[in-house]
């Protein structure tokens, strides 16, 4: 009887050791699976941000009424070509910016800052502004998206805001302006954006927050940017 009891106890002890030895690799396997999943998710997020799409928040009113302060937008980084991270060098060209595109770019005067403006002139275009009216290649530009906040006309000799040019856009460059035409610091002051400074094209508002009313602007969420 005692011998049988000992055999049962030994058998149970062996079974426990086997189950413990089996559970340890399983525990390591689960941890490894989680680590791999997190690693892949991080890599995927970095890849998307570097090559496909990036989120930005609008901090100023230079693009009113098209974009408002507190709009959160997505920018297509792929549309103008696949670029090498950190250098912004184009590896695979796809298309060039078109007149009317709203683009995000590195500010030429301070590359650490990103600006957002609308493309007014592409390479070879002759730009002239007369009393707030923009002419491209001698033709008045149709701009239903702009607003003017000041009725005052500033003469050309006092500043470039309302009277400017003519000037020709050089190769591989863009002439850009804000839609809030009287309150935008743009190509009228610092000339051109080189293609190498492009970040991408803005295409949708995915969130908008009105900080004055402390409430979301629900009607703007999902709005396609034109």
PyMOL commands that set and color helices and strands:
alter all, ss='L'
color gray80, all
select helices_A, chain A and resi 2-52+156-158+181-183+187-190+195-197+218-220
alter helices_A, ss='H'
color red, helices_A
select strands_A, chain A and resi 53-57+71-76+82-83+90-92+102-106+114-121+126-130+133-136+139-140+164-168+173-177+192-194+198-210+215-216
alter strands_A, ss='S'
color yellow, strands_A
deselect
rebuild
show_as cartoon
